[in-house]
Amino acid sequence: MLDTQAKVVPPANLVRRILLRILWFLVFAAVIGYVVNHAITLSNRPAGPAGFGRGVLHGALMPAAMPNLLVGRDVSIYAANNTGRTYKLGYTVGVNGCGAIFFGISFWRFNRWRKRAKPQG
C-alpha cells in the first residue's frame, strides 16, 4: 500500500501578500505620524487659550498619535492653556467622532467579509 502525504507549503503569493500588507501598514503609520505631528504643531501656534475648534482637532488627532508615541516622540495631544468647558466638549466630540468613523468603517468591512464568507444557499 502506498502512503502519500501532501505537504502543505504556503504559496509564495500568500507570503508576498502578507509582507506587502505589513509594509503598507508601516508606511501608513509613518505618514499618519508625520501628519499628526505637523497638525499638532500648527494647531498650537495661535496665541491664546484653545477653544472648541482646537479641542475637536486635538480630540480627532489623539488616537492617531500612537505611532509617534511608539517611536518615542512626545506629542502634545491636549492643550494645557484652554477655555475650559468648551475645549473639553470639543475634545470629546473629536475623540468620539474619530472613533465613530474608525469603528464604523471597521464594522462595515467585517460585515462585508462575513457576507462574502457565508455559503451561498
N, C-alpha and C positions, 0 to 999 in steps of 0.2 A: 504494500500500500504506500502510495506516495503522499507525503505530508508537505503541502506547500503553504507557506505562510506569506501573506503580503506584508511588506514593510511599509509602514506609514511614514512618509517623508513629507514635511510641509513643502508645498510648491514654492519655488523661488518667487513667484508673483506675489504670494501672500506675505512673505518676509519683506519684500520690497515695498509693498503697500503699508505695512506696519512701520517700517523705518521712515517712509515718506511722511506718514501722519505724525510721527514723533518730531521729525524735522520741522514740519509746518507748525506744530504746536509751539516749539521753541522759538521760531521766527515770530509767530503771532504774539507770544508772551513778551519778547523783546520790543516789538513795536508798541504794544499796549503800555509797557513800562516807560518807554520814551515819551509817548503821548501824555500819559498821566503826569509824569514829572514836569513836562513842559506846561501843561494846562494848569497845574497847581502853582507853578512859578508865576505864570501870567495872572492867575486869579488873585494872588496875594500882593500884586503890585499896587493896586489902588489904595490910597491912604484912607484912613477912617475905618470904622468898625464894619465887619462883614454883615450883610443883611440877608434877606430871604433868597435872593438870586444866587449869591455866592454859597449860601447854605445848600441849595439844590445842587449846584455844581460840585461842591465838596462831597455831598452825600452820594451823588451818582458815581463819582470817581473813587470813592472809598473802596468798594470791592475790587476795583481794577488796580489798586495799589499793591496788591500782593506780590507780583513779580519783582517790583523794586525792593520791597521789604525782604524777600527771599535772598536777594543778592547782596543785602547789607546796606542798601542806600536808604537813608532816612527820608521819608516823605511826610510832609505836613498835611494831614488829611482832616484837620479840624482847626478852625481859626480861633485862637485864644481871644483876640480882640473882635468881639461880635456884639450884635444888638440885643442878644438875649433870646427871648421867646421866638421872635420872627426868624432868626438864624436857625434855631433848633428845629422849628417847624419846617423850614426849607431843607435842612439836612435830612430830616425824617422823610420828607417827600422824595428827595433824591435817592436815598437808600432803598426805599420801598418801590419806587418807580423802576430803578435799575434791577432790583430783584424780580419784580413782576415781569419785566421784559425777558430777563435771562431764563427764569423758570418757565415762563410761557412758551418760549422757543424750545426749551428742553422737553417739556411735556408734549408739545406738538410733534417733535421728532420722534419721541418714544411711541406716541400713538401711531405715527406712520409706520415705524418699524414693526409694531405689534400687528397692524393690519396686513403688512406685507408677509409676516411670518405665519399668519393664520392660514390653515389649509383651505383651499378652495373647495366648497362643497355644496 
